Amino acid sequence: MQAYVLIQTDLGRVGEVVTEMQGLPGIVRADTVTGPYDIVALLEQPTLEELGRQVVEGIQVIDGVTRTLTCPLGAFPHP
């Protein structure tokens, strides 16, 4: 299961957050972007439940993270 996670950070904290995220399991990549979100991360976990746990217990607890939006890929069957 993969998902893009859009992450907002406190002003000036993007670099710190990306550095800390790189040490987390399941982070395929994390890129800084411009716009309403500061970081777009690609996560990979065996199940949707584990992916959600990674976001809540791994990313949202990083000091400087203010908001996340998780966008699962392939979570629902195509018609």
N, C-alpha and C positions, 0 to 999 in steps of 0.2 A: 504494500500500500504506500502510495506517495501522496504528498500534499505540498502545495506552496503555502508558506506562512508569511503574511504581510505584517511587518512589525514597525510600530512607532516607538521612538525613544525620546528621552529628555534631550533638550538642546545640548549639543556638544558631546553626546555620549555614544554616538554611532560606532566609532572605532573600538571602544571598550566592549560594547555589546557583541560586535562581530567576533572579536578576539575570544571572548568567553564562550560564545556559541561553537567555535571551531573545535573545542574540546569535548563537545557533547556527542554521544553515540547517535547515529541515525541522521546526522546533518550531512547531506550530500554536498551542498554548497550554500553560501550566504553572500549575497551581493548588496552593496549599498546602491540606493536609487534616489531619485528626486521625486517630489510630489507629496501626496498626503501620507505616504509611508516612507520610512527611512531605509528599511532592509527588506529584501525578499529572500527567503530561505526555502530550499527544497529539502524536505524531510522524507525519510524512508523507514518504515517499520512494518513488521509482519501483519499487523491488523489495524483496523481503524481505531479500536480502543487503545492500543499501545501508542498509536500516533497522537491521539488526544492527550494521553498521559504525558507524553514527551513535551507537548506544547505547554501544558499546565505546570508540570513539575520541573521541566528543564528550561524552557524559554521564559515563561512569564515571571519566574522568580529571579531572573537576572536583574541586578540593580541597574536602573536606567530604562528598562522596558516599561512603557506606559500602556500599550494596547497591542493586541494581536488579532489577526483575522485569518482563519485556517480555510484553505480551499482544497479539499480532497480531489485527487485525480482518479478517475475510474471507480469511484465509490458506488456508483449506481449503474445497473445494466443498461445498455443502449436498447432502444425499441427495435 
